[in-house]
């Protein structure tokens, strides 16, 4: 569904995900709330990718750590960190609610874009959603990520 510059894309059926291209050099870590360096890396990646000023980074930090460290929230929302040759380069979120896997916010450091990092995170999140019993996923695709999502997957526009 398109509404101005906003769009909602849905994928029904997660049994076959091989159409999503991956970068085999990417290591994807599902954060469990114990790795403080990884949590900070996800915050810094988002801050850099979205050009947050230092005061916004500081304001976001407490809630960011609290959300990732909370076992209650982690049951429904998962956070991933992608590393290329050991260096944190991207982060992404997955929210599992009401029978739908929502592909939440994601960010890749500008210097590492166009290397199939985003699509690698896309596929990992969908694999985890499928493993959790989900069959429907959707994403609120902003203009910047819409191109990557559209190319990476067969989505239905709603």
Order of alpha helices (4+ residues) and beta strands (2+ residues): beta-beta-beta-alpha-alpha-alpha-beta-beta-beta-alpha-beta-alpha-beta
